[in-house]
């Protein structure tokens, strides 16, 4: 296991390639991470790469390319880092202070009927939270979290919580995942925990950036799928097997279509950063999810069992990706997308014009 390395100096020249910097940084980490190494690796990553370009500020594609590069190495690690970067974007959009250097922020926004966090006392922006939050990735080592919570009037709020306090308890039971196991997405119990409210009620869901972040998750899925397909391409260059090449062709077609839509969506977000991006975000997530399924099918049939059993990185990514992509809500999201299209009078005229 490699130690928690000191930060690599950021590129000094304006023309230095941020993606090359990310690759150099990732080279210092022992990936794929395990439950015992994901904390130190996450701290190294957030300290050395504390921010990404803000979505909607003209470099959304670069942000997504950087996330995809991390995902191509380790999905558990990008799951944690993407949340930290998302927290920074949320705080910036809602006018709050940015994460401190050396911190690892999480965003815990899952809404479950039996896992609700409530504001039990409030004095201005200071509040006390009590309840249970489910699906808390990185709970074992995150320093801070943005937590969705409910006021006494039923309206949703967002609270920033320092996790090293007596009122916060991480519950480790019930986490039996194989894929994405290292993220430790467990329950966290809050008992009169101190929080600072961020923004106004409903601000977390109503801000334009909510859907920008949702689309950015698709870039993570894409990076992992492309990494798996690269293994298929390497095999096809060494073996004269028409079936293997057919599987490579299928993966290429799916990934190329998803990549084109990711680029188009990033450009659309930068062109209209205050517009409602629900439909573009759900569309690109659906397209990338379809590509992920195509790549998983192609690599399994084209490569056989060997890399799933003998290649540690490939096996981990092949186990992690089907779990991570289930962050999609499948047909529910497709129905929401279809509803948005049906409500748009322009859909019938120009939705699919070439």
C-alpha positions as CSV (number, residue, x, y, z in Angstrom):
1,X,0.0,0.0,0.0
2,X,1.4,3.4,-1.0
3,X,1.4,6.1,1.7
4,X,-0.8,9.2,1.7
5,X,1.5,11.2,-0.5
6,X,2.1,14.9,-0.3
7,X,0.4,17.1,-2.9
8,X,1.9,17.3,-6.3
9,X,2.6,20.9,-7.3
10,X,-0.1,22.2,-9.6
11,X,1.0,23.1,-13.2
12,X,2.6,26.5,-13.3
13,X,2.3,27.3,-17.0
14,X,-1.0,28.5,-18.4
15,X,-0.7,26.0,-21.3
16,X,-0.1,23.0,-19.0
17,X,-2.7,20.3,-19.7
18,X,-5.0,19.8,-16.6
19,X,-5.7,16.2,-17.8
20,X,-2.0,15.4,-17.8
21,X,-1.8,16.7,-14.3
22,X,-4.7,14.5,-13.2
23,X,-3.0,11.5,-14.8
24,X,0.3,12.2,-13.0
25,X,-1.6,12.6,-9.7
26,X,-3.4,9.3,-10.2
27,X,-0.1,7.6,-10.9
28,X,0.9,8.3,-7.3
29,X,-2.2,6.4,-5.9
30,X,-2.5,2.6,-5.5
31,X,-5.7,1.8,-7.3
32,X,-8.1,0.2,-7.2
33,X,-8.5,1.4,-3.6
34,X,-9.9,-0.8,-0.8
35,X,-11.9,0.0,2.3
36,X,-8.7,0.7,4.2
37,X,-7.0,2.9,1.5
38,X,-9.9,4.9,0.0
39,X,-9.7,7.5,2.8
40,X,-6.0,8.3,2.4
41,X,-6.4,8.3,-1.4
42,X,-9.4,10.6,-1.2
43,X,-7.5,13.0,1.0
44,X,-4.6,13.1,-1.4
45,X,-6.9,13.7,-4.3
46,X,-8.9,16.5,-2.7
47,X,-5.8,18.2,-1.4
48,X,-3.9,18.0,-4.7
49,X,-7.0,18.7,-6.9
50,X,-9.2,20.8,-4.5
51,X,-11.5,22.1,-7.3
52,X,-12.6,21.5,-10.8
53,X,-13.9,24.0,-13.4
54,X,-17.4,25.0,-12.2
55,X,-20.2,23.6,-14.4
56,X,-21.7,26.2,-16.6
57,X,-18.6,28.5,-16.5
58,X,-17.4,27.7,-20.0
59,X,-15.3,24.6,-19.2
60,X,-18.0,22.0,-18.4
61,X,-16.5,19.5,-20.8
62,X,-13.1,19.8,-19.2
63,X,-14.7,19.2,-15.8
64,X,-16.3,16.0,-17.2
65,X,-13.1,14.9,-18.9
66,X,-11.2,15.1,-15.6
67,X,-13.9,13.1,-13.8
68,X,-13.9,10.5,-16.6
69,X,-10.1,10.2,-16.2
70,X,-10.4,9.4,-12.5
71,X,-13.3,7.0,-13.2
72,X,-11.1,5.2,-15.7
73,X,-8.7,4.3,-12.9
74,X,-11.2,3.7,-10.0
75,X,-14.9,4.1,-9.7
76,X,-15.0,4.1,-5.9
77,X,-12.5,6.9,-5.8
78,X,-14.3,9.0,-8.4
79,X,-17.5,8.4,-6.5
80,X,-16.0,10.1,-3.5
81,X,-14.1,12.8,-5.4
82,X,-17.1,13.7,-7.6
83,X,-19.2,14.3,-4.4
84,X,-16.4,16.6,-3.0
85,X,-16.3,18.5,-6.3
86,X,-20.1,18.7,-6.4
87,X,-20.2,20.0,-2.9
88,X,-17.8,22.8,-3.9
89,X,-20.0,23.6,-6.9
90,X,-23.1,23.7,-4.7
91,X,-21.5,25.9,-2.1
92,X,-20.4,28.3,-4.8
93,X,-23.8,28.4,-6.5
94,X,-25.5,29.1,-3.2
95,X,-23.0,31.7,-2.0
96,X,-21.4,29.8,0.8
97,X,-17.7,29.3,1.7
98,X,-15.7,26.8,-0.2
99,X,-14.4,23.6,1.4
100,X,-11.2,24.1,3.4
101,X,-7.9,22.6,2.2
102,X,-7.4,19.0,3.3
103,X,-11.1,18.4,3.8
104,X,-13.2,15.7,2.1
105,X,-16.8,16.7,1.6
106,X,-19.7,14.4,0.9
107,X,-23.2,15.2,-0.4
108,X,-25.9,13.0,1.2
109,X,-29.2,13.7,-0.4
110,X,-30.9,10.3,-0.7
111,X,-34.5,10.6,0.3
112,X,-36.0,7.4,1.9
113,X,-39.3,7.1,3.7
114,X,-37.6,5.4,6.7
115,X,-34.5,7.6,6.7
116,X,-35.3,11.3,7.3
117,X,-33.2,14.0,8.8
118,X,-35.2,16.9,10.5
119,X,-34.3,20.3,11.7
120,X,-35.2,20.2,15.4
121,X,-34.0,23.7,16.3
122,X,-33.0,26.7,14.3
123,X,-31.4,30.1,15.0
124,X,-31.0,31.9,11.7
125,X,-28.6,29.8,9.6
126,X,-27.6,27.7,12.6
127,X,-29.6,24.5,13.1
128,X,-29.7,21.2,14.9
129,X,-30.4,18.0,13.0
130,X,-31.9,14.7,14.2
131,X,-32.6,11.6,12.2
132,X,-31.1,9.1,9.8
133,X,-29.6,9.5,6.4
134,X,-29.1,6.5,4.1
135,X,-26.6,5.9,1.4
136,X,-23.8,8.0,2.9
137,X,-20.8,7.3,0.7
138,X,-17.5,8.0,2.4
139,X,-19.0,8.3,5.9
140,X,-16.0,6.6,7.5
141,X,-13.6,9.2,6.5
142,X,-15.3,12.3,5.1
143,X,-14.7,15.5,7.2
144,X,-17.9,17.4,6.2
145,X,-21.2,16.7,4.4
146,X,-24.0,18.6,2.8
147,X,-27.1,16.9,4.1
148,X,-30.6,17.3,2.9
149,X,-33.0,17.9,5.8
150,X,-36.6,18.9,6.4
151,X,-37.8,21.9,8.4
152,X,-40.8,21.8,10.8
153,X,-43.0,23.2,7.9
154,X,-42.0,20.3,5.7
155,X,-39.8,22.4,3.3
156,X,-36.5,20.9,2.3
157,X,-33.2,22.5,3.4
158,X,-29.5,21.8,2.9
159,X,-27.2,21.7,5.9
160,X,-23.4,21.7,6.1
161,X,-22.3,19.4,8.9
162,X,-18.9,18.9,10.4
163,X,-18.8,15.2,10.9
164,X,-16.4,15.1,13.8
165,X,-18.9,15.9,16.5
166,X,-20.7,13.9,19.2
167,X,-24.1,14.2,17.5
168,X,-23.0,12.2,14.4
169,X,-22.8,8.4,14.4
170,X,-21.7,6.3,11.4
171,X,-23.5,2.9,11.4
172,X,-21.5,0.3,9.6
173,X,-24.1,-2.6,9.7
174,X,-26.0,-3.6,6.6
175,X,-23.4,-2.8,4.0
176,X,-22.9,-6.0,2.0
177,X,-22.0,-4.6,-1.4
178,X,-19.5,-6.3,-3.7
179,X,-19.4,-3.7,-6.4
180,X,-18.5,-0.2,-5.0
181,X,-17.8,-1.9,-1.6
182,X,-14.9,0.6,-0.8
183,X,-17.3,3.6,-0.7
184,X,-18.9,2.3,2.5
185,X,-22.3,3.9,1.6
186,X,-23.8,3.3,5.1
187,X,-26.3,5.0,7.3
188,X,-25.4,8.0,9.4
189,X,-27.5,8.9,12.5
190,X,-27.8,12.5,13.6
191,X,-28.7,13.3,17.2
192,X,-29.0,17.1,17.8
193,X,-26.0,17.5,15.4
194,X,-24.9,21.1,14.7
195,X,-25.3,22.3,11.1
196,X,-25.1,25.5,9.1
197,X,-28.0,25.9,6.7
198,X,-26.9,26.7,3.1
199,X,-29.2,28.8,0.9
200,X,-32.9,29.1,1.3
201,X,-35.5,26.4,1.5
202,X,-35.7,24.3,-1.8
203,X,-32.5,26.0,-3.1
204,X,-30.6,22.7,-3.4
205,X,-33.2,21.2,-5.9
206,X,-34.3,24.5,-7.6
207,X,-30.8,25.7,-8.6
208,X,-29.7,25.3,-12.2
209,X,-26.6,23.3,-11.1
210,X,-28.6,20.4,-9.8
211,X,-29.0,19.0,-13.2
212,X,-25.5,19.9,-14.2
213,X,-24.2,17.7,-11.4
214,X,-26.6,14.9,-12.5
215,X,-25.2,15.0,-16.0
216,X,-21.6,15.0,-14.6
217,X,-22.3,11.6,-13.1
218,X,-22.7,10.2,-16.6
219,X,-19.1,11.4,-17.4
220,X,-18.0,9.1,-14.6
221,X,-19.9,6.1,-16.0
222,X,-18.5,6.9,-19.4
223,X,-14.9,7.0,-18.2
224,X,-15.2,3.6,-16.7
225,X,-17.0,2.1,-19.7
226,X,-14.3,3.5,-22.0
227,X,-11.6,1.9,-19.8
228,X,-13.2,-1.5,-20.1
229,X,-13.6,-1.1,-23.9
230,X,-9.9,-0.3,-24.1
231,X,-9.1,-3.8,-22.9
232,X,-11.4,-5.1,-25.6
233,X,-9.5,-3.0,-28.2
234,X,-6.1,-4.3,-27.0
235,X,-7.3,-7.9,-27.3
236,X,-8.6,-7.3,-30.8
237,X,-5.2,-6.0,-32.0
238,X,-3.6,-9.3,-30.9
239,X,-6.2,-11.8,-32.1
240,X,-7.6,-12.3,-35.5
241,X,-11.1,-13.1,-34.3
242,X,-14.0,-11.7,-36.2
243,X,-16.4,-12.2,-33.3
244,X,-14.1,-10.3,-31.0
245,X,-13.9,-7.5,-33.5
246,X,-17.7,-7.4,-33.8
247,X,-17.9,-6.9,-30.0
248,X,-15.3,-4.1,-30.3
249,X,-17.4,-2.5,-33.1
250,X,-20.5,-2.6,-30.9
251,X,-18.7,-1.0,-28.0
252,X,-17.2,1.7,-30.3
253,X,-20.6,2.5,-31.7
254,X,-22.2,2.8,-28.3
255,X,-19.3,4.9,-26.8
256,X,-19.0,7.2,-29.7
257,X,-22.7,8.1,-29.6
258,X,-22.5,8.7,-25.8
259,X,-19.4,10.8,-26.2
260,X,-21.0,13.0,-28.8
261,X,-24.0,13.6,-26.6
262,X,-21.8,14.3,-23.6
263,X,-19.9,16.9,-25.6
264,X,-23.1,18.4,-26.9
265,X,-24.7,18.6,-23.5
266,X,-21.6,20.2,-22.0
267,X,-21.7,22.9,-24.7
268,X,-25.4,23.4,-24.1
269,X,-24.9,23.9,-20.4
270,X,-22.1,26.4,-21.0
271,X,-24.2,28.3,-23.6
272,X,-27.2,28.6,-21.3
273,X,-26.0,28.2,-17.7
274,X,-29.2,29.4,-16.0
275,X,-31.6,27.3,-18.1
276,X,-33.4,24.2,-16.9
277,X,-31.2,21.3,-17.8
278,X,-33.5,18.5,-16.7
279,X,-34.1,17.1,-20.2
280,X,-30.5,17.3,-21.4
281,X,-29.2,15.7,-18.1
282,X,-31.7,12.8,-18.2
283,X,-31.1,12.3,-21.9
284,X,-27.3,12.1,-21.6
285,X,-27.5,9.9,-18.5
286,X,-29.8,7.5,-20.4
287,X,-27.5,7.5,-23.4
288,X,-24.4,6.8,-21.3
289,X,-26.3,4.1,-19.4
290,X,-27.1,2.4,-22.7
291,X,-23.5,2.6,-23.7
292,X,-22.4,1.1,-20.4
293,X,-24.7,-1.8,-20.9
294,X,-23.4,-2.4,-24.4
295,X,-19.8,-2.3,-23.2
296,X,-20.4,-4.7,-20.3
297,X,-22.1,-7.1,-22.7
298,X,-19.3,-6.7,-25.4
299,X,-16.4,-7.2,-22.9
300,X,-18.0,-10.2,-21.3
301,X,-18.7,-12.0,-24.5
302,X,-15.6,-10.8,-26.3
303,X,-13.0,-11.5,-23.6
304,X,-14.5,-14.4,-21.7
305,X,-13.8,-15.1,-18.0
306,X,-10.1,-14.5,-17.9
307,X,-9.9,-10.7,-17.1
308,X,-12.8,-11.0,-14.7
309,X,-10.8,-13.6,-12.7
310,X,-7.1,-12.7,-13.3
311,X,-7.0,-8.9,-13.8
312,X,-7.5,-7.1,-10.5
313,X,-8.3,-3.7,-12.0
314,X,-10.6,-5.0,-14.7
315,X,-12.5,-7.3,-12.3
316,X,-13.1,-4.5,-9.8
317,X,-14.3,-2.1,-12.5
318,X,-16.5,-4.7,-14.0
319,X,-18.0,-5.3,-10.6
320,X,-18.2,-1.6,-9.6
321,X,-19.8,-0.2,-12.8
322,X,-23.1,-2.0,-12.8
323,X,-23.6,-0.8,-9.2
324,X,-22.6,2.8,-9.9
325,X,-24.8,3.1,-12.9
326,X,-27.8,2.1,-10.8
327,X,-27.6,5.6,-9.5
328,X,-29.9,6.0,-12.6
329,X,-33.5,5.6,-11.8
330,X,-34.0,3.6,-15.0
331,X,-37.6,3.8,-16.5
332,X,-38.6,6.4,-13.9
333,X,-36.0,8.8,-15.4
334,X,-37.0,7.9,-18.9
335,X,-40.7,8.6,-18.0
336,X,-39.6,12.0,-16.6
337,X,-37.7,12.8,-19.7
338,X,-40.6,11.8,-21.9
339,X,-42.9,13.9,-19.8
340,X,-40.6,16.9,-20.3
341,X,-40.5,16.4,-24.0
342,X,-44.3,16.0,-24.2
343,X,-44.8,19.2,-22.4
344,X,-42.5,21.1,-24.8
345,X,-44.3,22.5,-27.8
346,X,-41.0,22.5,-29.8
347,X,-40.5,18.8,-29.4
348,X,-42.8,17.7,-32.3
349,X,-41.2,20.2,-34.7
350,X,-37.4,20.0,-34.0
351,X,-36.4,17.5,-31.3
352,X,-34.6,15.2,-33.7
353,X,-33.9,17.4,-36.7
354,X,-30.4,16.7,-38.1
